[in-house]
Amino acid sequence: MLDLEQLKSIAELVDNMDLATEKLDKAYADNDAEEFNKIKKEILDAQAKISLMFGKEGIANK
């Protein structure tokens, strides 16, 4: 079961992904491949952290 701190962490990651998505759209529109790839990595890292929390070995299954 998730506790309040874990839920806050997930909410923060989701908020950061939302902001990063807006930046990703801008980098794409500006044809800025370097910035696009940097932001894409940030989003993928956040997704991976969330997946670990809910994954087979994640906190949700403890």
N, C-alpha and C positions, 0 to 999 in steps of 0.2 A: 504494500500500500504506500502511496506517495504522501509525504508530509508537506507542510506548508512551505518550507524552504525549497523543497524539490519542485513544487508547483511554481514557485516564484522564479526559479532558475529556468524552467521550461518556458514560462511566459516571457522572460527576458530574451531568451534565444529566439522565440517566435517574433517578438518585436524587432529584434536586430535583423532577422531574415526579411521582414517586411520592408524595413528601411533599405536594406541592401538590394532588394528587388527593384526599388525605385532607382537606385544608383546604377544597377545593371542595365535597366532600360535606357538610361541616359548615355551610358558608355556605348551601348549598342547603336543608339541614334547618332552619336558622335563618331561612330566607326573607330573607337578607341579599343583596340584588341587587348592591349596590355592591362588597362583598367578593367575591362570586361572579365578577363581571366582571373585577375586578382579578386574581384568581387564574387565571381562564380565560386572560387575556392572558399571564400568566407561562408557563403551559403551552404556549400556542401559540408564544410566542417560543422556548422551549426546543426545540419540535418543528421550528421553522424553522431553528434553528442546526444541529440534527442533519441535517436534510434538505440543508442547504448542504454539510455535510461529505461526504455520500454522493451528492449530486446531480451533475448533468452537469458543473458546474464545481468540484465539491468535491474534497477531498484524496484521496479513495479512487480517483479516476480519474487521478491525476497519475503 
